[in-house]
Amino acid sequence: MSVTDKITARLPKIVAERGDRPPVVAAVRLHGVITPTPAPVARNTISLQALESALTRAFDHDRLVAVALLINSPGGAPTQSALVAERVRELAERKKVPVLAFCEDLAASGGYWLACAGDEIYAHGTSMVGSIGVVSSGFGLNGLLERWGVERRVHTAGQNKVRLDPFQPEKPEDVEWLRGLHTQLHEQFVAWVRQRRGEKLAGTDEELFSGEVWTGARAVELGLVDGLGTVRSVVADRFPDAVISVAEPRRPLLARLGMAGATTRSGDLLLTNLAALEHRAHWSRFGL
């Protein structure tokens, strides 16, 4: 028997084996602060660039019946939140599969923005959910420069090029400009939540969009989530024959070698430490 005949003879068996394989719910972890520039010391961060390969793998599964988003995030950059959420919706509509979002410890601010990419949202009763608002933070370092006798020189063309420079005293007009920007971003956040949750929302605007955070149990009452449950319990109920497959993103070579962010320059070390404090601050606002 030729090689071709042997392969042809095996085809019915191969097809049968594939037909017996269970359907798949592909899970993608959205863990960490949302930022386009991950800090070297941060173990997990969220951005479209970091997640693109995982999202593509999840939605390309040949036995796919649903995609699960496993969210644990205090929020972060609004643009990255929107880009990731829009990419999820684009892939879901292309593949015609439902997306289930699961709020783990925390789905706050941009983390809740990501959760709204799901067709259904679930949380644990003890999860922290919401914080539909906008915040920005930084460090004022002008006093530090004065203490060490350092003079910083900045030359610009355009009077607003150095707004909120951390090495200069804060100006009231700069703060007012920032508040206006926050208002615009907040309006876009609210519009996204309304688009995705619609008539499910049960609270007043003053309550829902104040930046408050609630437990998962309270979030159900407010219509911010659809129910309480974990990915395993919900999948077992909705897709009893399915298996859960976690789609991991491809890691850069230096990260795989444990060398990402390595540096010996004092300036880089200072920036790294400040970035670490900033990442820590995102979580500490929620007691985590």
PATI-780637 format. One record per residue: x, y, z of N, C-alpha, C in turn. Coordinates in steps of 0.001 Angstrom, whole numbers, plus 500000, padded with zeros to 6 digits. Example, Ala and Ser with C-alpha at 12.3 -4.5 7.8 and 13.67 -1.06 7.14 Angstrom:
! residues 2
513190494310507800512300495500507800513200496700507800
512850497750507080513670498940507140512900500030507870
! end
This chain:
! residues 288
500847498804500000500000500000500000500886501250500000
500551502213499136501345503426499039501088504342500238
501964505342500387501805506308501479500483507055501341
500131507393500084498868508101499850497675507257500263
497737505952499912496639505052500281496512504924501798
497655504891502510497627504782503967496976506015504598
497337507206504070496761508442504609495262508485504334
494890508087503108493471508083502747492677507138503628
493257505994503948492583505006504782492378505520506198
493284506399506674493201506908508039492275508106508168
491896508734507051491111509967507114489797509815507890
488990508781507647487741508661508423487981508614509920
489066507931510337489358507826511762489756509183512333
490577509939511573491023511258512029489829512191512160
488943512166511152487758513022511196486887512662512384
486729511372512627485905510922513752486495511376515072
487843511267515206488488511686516450488312513174516677
488439513961515612488250515403515745486806515729516104
485886514964515529484487515201515825484142514895517267
484899513999517910484653513629519291485283514598520283
486124515498519804486792516441520711485786517468521215
485890517858522483484863518735523075484973520165522578
483889520916522659483935522341522334484810523085523343
485240524290522971486199525034523780485668526420524122
485852526796525379485707528188525798487127528713526006
487532529634525154488884530179525232488912531337526224
489825531283527176489931532312528208491168533174527982
491018534472528192492128535417528074492240536178529388
493431536188529963493651536910531224493935538382530943
493146539251531553493387540698531491493745541128532908
495007540924533255495473541148534620496491542270534653
496309543227535558497310544262535767496817545658535462
497726546610535604497444548008535288497392548162533767
496477548990533285496328549223531848497250550374531450
498239550099530625499218551114530276499894550776528955
500191551783528130500915551513526880502408551326527096
502904551707528284504337551622528577504538550865529877
504512549545529844504638548756531075505954549010531781
505883549103533111507096549272533901507865547963533942
509213548011533912510002546786533938509726545923535153
509358546553536272509144545785537499507736545223537589
506830545654536712505448545193536767505338543811536128
504790542880536880504700541509536377503665541389535267
502519542041535444501468541978534439500963543384534141
500831543694532876500195544935532457499303544627531261
498407545562530970497430545369529911497599546458528867
497722546047527622497705546956526478497297546141525266
496881546815524208496497546084523005497688545339522430
498850545968522444500042545314521909500368544034522677
500260544090523993500589542920524814499567541799524645
498310542145524349497232541154524333496822540686522946
497299541355521904496848541041520554497018539565520216
498178539001520521498407537594520163497490536664520941
497229536972522217496342536119523017494910536212522514
494463537409522191493097537574521681492925536857520347
493922536986519477493841536318518172493780534814518342
494626534263519218494600532813519463493254532381520012
492712533147520953491452532762521580490324532689520560
490199533700519729489081533749518780489306532860517561
490524532375517351490804531520516197490648530038516504
490264529677517707490151528253518062489107527565517182
489439526372516704488559525716515727487293525123516343
487232524944517650486025524397518293485418525408519266
485572526666518957485193527747519859483677527888519994
483209527972521244481796528255521495481621529569522262
482677530050522916482613531322523643484024531727524032
484187533012524326485454533531524845485186534133526216
486059533828527170485939534349528527487067535336528796
486732536502529316487720537494529722487859537423531238
489047537104531716489307536999533154489981538290533593
489217539167534249489664540538534493490044540741535949
491242541277536149491702541672537482492560542917537288
491924544084537334492631545314536991492070546512537745
492961547396538220492517548638538861492295549763537864
492496549481536577492334550502535554493663551027535054
493627552217534488494840552798533924494506553683532737
495245553524531656495128554407530490493783554214529785
492995555282529619491692555143528967491782554721527503
492798555187526788492893554827525374493156553337525205
494064552776525997494330551344525912493106550539526341
492372551031527336491137550356527745490177550268526565
490017551390525859489100551424524723489605550570523566
490908550613523290491457549842522174491289548341522395
491560547872523606491408546440523891489940546039523797
489056546843524393487626546525524365487091546506522931
487496547472522128487043547520520733487566546332519930
488792545906520229489345544749519538488573543474519900
488191543355521150487389542204521577486062542184520828
485397543336520744484107543384520058484260543101518561
485326543602517965485568543351516547485718541859516274
486513541178517078486733539744516892485466538949517192
484722539359518223483494538646518584482463538723517471
482331539882516858481361540040515776481807539298514517
483114539237514308483625538519513138483430537019513287
483673536502514490483580535057514721482188534607515155
481321535557515490479946535242515896479911534334517124
480678534703518148480672533942519398480411534908520557
479765534420521620479533535281522784480810535485523597
480887536636524260482014536954525140481480537095526564
482040536328527477481656536382528884482798537013529668
482514538088530415483540538765531207483384538369532672
484518538077533315484517537666534712485391538616535529
484758539332536462485483540232537352486023539402538517
487320539386538677487917538600539754488048539479540997
489260539716541506489388540571542683488872541979542418
489240542512541238488976543920540979488747544163539485
487661544847539166487418545325537802486940546758537952
487902547663538128487580549049538448488090549975537358
487369551072537152487764552087536194487994551434534827
489210551516534274489478550880532990489235549386533024
489376548764534198489072547339534325487604547055534056
486718547961534506485301547784534212485005548131532752
485763549073532196485634549383530757485867548096529961
486896547328530334487181546056529662486042545065529868
485498545015531082484409544071531361483206544336530468
482974545602530138481825545947529300481986545468527862
483160544976527504483326544360526187482616543014526133
482260542469527276481555541192527321480074541351527034
479486540323526433478039540301526246477335540071527571
478023539379528473477534539166529832478704539382530781
478415539909531963479452540164532962479085539426534244
480070538730534809479884538022536068480959538463537054
480651538332538336481605538691539377481419537750540553
482421537700541413482260537025542694481550537989543627
480878537470544622480178538346545558481103539322546257
482378538939546414483349539789547106484202540626546159
483990540489544853484757541291543891484469542774544103
485408543618543659485187545063543661485000545510542219
483869546171541966483457546475540592483021547936540497
483338548577539381482817549913539113483895550951538938
483851551997539781484771553136539684484698553764538294
483473554068537867483263554655536542483567556149536633
484816556464536481485284557835536590486646557953535958
487287559081536136488592559338535545489504559929536610
490752559457536643491728559969537602493089560012536939
493886560980537315495283561007536883496123561422538077
497340560956538101498205561262539233499648561336538768
500463561904539599501878562027539267502652562481540495
503837563011540282504688563444541373505141564882541138
505153565664542199505712567009542133507138566984542656
508093567170541754509500566996542105510271568312542183
509564569436542068510294570705542070511008570962543400
510393570561544504511044570723545800512296569887545930
512281568716545312513454567840545357514625568479544634
514345569098543479515412569761542735516004570917543536
515133571701544181515614572828544972516483572358546139
516070571252546743516828570740547889518247570358547495
518394569819546308519704569372545861520417570415545000
519815571584544884520470572654544139520575572394542653
519567571695542101519574571371540674518647572330539940
519108572896538861518305573789538029517930573081536734
516629572986536471516158572342535249515862573415534216
516327573202533010516145574179531944515317573563530825
514181574209530532513290573742529480512986574914528562
513122574709527254512861575761526276511783575251525311
510746576038525116509627575600524281509225576676523288
508510576256522250507795577144521359506327576774521497
505567577605522183504187577263522515504021577287524019
503145578150524532503062578390525971502510577205526761
501847576264526095501240575148526816502004573831526667
503241573890526185503999572668525952504466571995527235
504497572715528342505011572115529583503959572140530687
502700571944530305501642571866531308501914570712532278
501700570976533558501817569957534604503192569289534612
504216570035534270505580569523534362505877569193535820
506235567942536130506451567557537539507631568258538192
508489568886537379509650569570537935509400571060538146
508140571516537892507787572915538098506588573004539036
506429574125539746505260574287540625503960574168539832
502946573581540458501654573397539802500947574736539612
500341574917538415499644576156538096498132575914538084
497345576825538664495880576647538690495280576481537298
495790577225536305495218577112534965495496575741534346
496618575125534720496912573781534226495965572761534847
495667572934536132494741572030536815493346572154536209
492923573368535900491610573585535295491534572909533928
492615573012533149492655572337531844492521570828532017
493199570276533028493149568836533266491746568395533661
491080569192534462489706568856534850488775568817533645
488982569741532715488179569724531495488413568464530680
489675568040530621490007566805529918489363565609530598
489391565591531929488768564508532685487271564431532380
486628565582532299485191565615532017484879564982530664
485673565297529660485463564719528330485647563204528342
486698562734529011486950561296529090485844560586529877
485363561232530935484295560644531746483030560475530912
482723561467530092481548561379529233481657560207528262
482847559975527732483044558845526818482913557516527552
483424557461528788483313556248529604481837555944529871
481096556953530294479668556773530577478921556316529323
479240556905528182478576556526526932478848555061526596
480062554587526831480414553190526572479622552253527481
479543552601528766478794551760529708477319551718529307
476767552848528950475363552878528527475154552051527252
476082552146526318475970551389525066475972549892525326
476831549454526224476994548018526451475984547446527455
475583548240528457474697547708529503473241548087529272
473002549225528604471646549608528222470654549602529370
469523548928529148468438548913530128468730548046531339
469864547349531338470219546551532507470593547433533700
471041548666533424471460549564534498470259549930535365
470432549814536685469314550020537599469502551212538534
470714551742538655470954552857539559470761554199538890
470825555254539673470751556602539128472108556996538552
472110558031537702473366558507537127474325558957538221
473790559653539218474636560148540309475296559001541059
474623557887541160475169556741541873476126555944540995
475702555655539770476478554768538905477775555399538415
477744556689538122478873557322537437479637558299538325
479587558041539633480265558909540595481716558513540832
482132557386540273483467556866540559483481555910541733
482315555612542299482220554694543431482508553262542989
482976552455543920483223551033543652482359550211544596
481836549081544090480928548251544871481394546797544886
480829546035545811481057544591545786480315543994544607
480707542774544239480014542110543143478538541928543418
478194541638544683476791541444545036475984542715544805
476528543854545194475836545127544979475822545491543496
476880545148542772476951545449541342475843544736540570
475442543557541035474317542853540406473045543680540559
472817544207541758471612544999542017471576546262541165
472757546834540897472838548068540120472844547811538613
472888546554538215472890546222536800474239546355536129
475288546514536929476633546608536363477161545241535963
476696544188536608477036542820536219475740542016536132
475791540899535412474590540104535170474328539052536236
475366538646536940475171537621537950476455537318538687
476340536480539701477489536055540482477935534675540006
479242534493539907479762533205539473481205533317539035
481857532175538936483229532112538448483228531549537035
484357531629536381484421531122535014484083529637534977
484537528878535962484253527435535949482777527140536182
482173527842537138480768527556537436479854527985536292
480130529141535702479276529632534623479443528787533363
480689528454533026480922527625531829480305526249532008
480422525674533210479833524357533469478318524391533292
477711525524533628476262525641533494475842525944532058
476582526859531406476200527297530067476676526347528972
477871525792529150478468524919528133478998523657528821
478121522781529276478530521635530096479513520690529427
479545520648528105480459519742527405481785520399527037
481924521683527339483106522427526890484260522325527876
485455522523527341486649522636528177487143524076528077
487829524529529136488371525886529165489832525840528752
490188526635527772491564526702527290492049528146527409
493124528361528188493648529707528402494599530073527268
494315531178526598495170531665525506496187532642526082
497447532272526036498513533102526587499125533963525490
499500535216525821500172536056524817501596535603524592
502121535889523412503529535618523143504378536628523901
505382536158524604506256537049525374507490537392524557
507966538649524654509193539022523960510371538162524411
511381538048523555512533537201523848513208537597525153
513434538899525364514111539331526590513300538990527829
511977539068527728511130538716528859511233537222529161
511287536399528098511412534958528307512743534602528948
513771535416528669515087535179529254515248535835530621
514200536528531093514266537192532384515113538437532382
515276539071531208516166540234531094515409541514530776
514091541468530710513329542661530337513514543754531373
513851544954530902513969546091531796515270546162532559
516207545248532305517461545263533047518253546515532706
518798547170533721519571548382533509520477548622534695
521544549363534464522452549742535545522587551252535635
521903551997534777522015553440534781521158554031535890
521735554973536653521035555525537800519755556250537389
519770556955536247518574557641535785517448556673535484
517783555554534841516770554545534552516233553919535833
517106553711536799516671553127538066515690554043538779
515936555371538730515023556316539353513655556254538690
513624556265537345512362556196536624511644554881536884
512412553799536973511826552493537255511158552476538622
511830553058539616511268553087540967510019553950541031
510025555088540331508839555941540300507677555230539618
507983554521538525506936553770537823506362552679538719
507238552046539503506777551001540422505834551586541468
506158552783541976505281553442542940503935553777542311
503969554220541067502733554574540373501847553345540172
502450552232539765501687550991539602501107550542540934
501914550651541991501451550246543318500267551108543765
500332552409543416499264553330543811497938552951543177
497967552441541940496728552027541269495994550981542103
496719550005542618496112548927543399495747549385544809
496608550224545411496404550587546815495143551416547008
494651552098545962493413552864546093492241551964546469
492370550675546196491279549727546485491665548757547596
492714549099548332493123548284549469493814546999549081
494353546914547855494995545686547391496506545910547222
! end
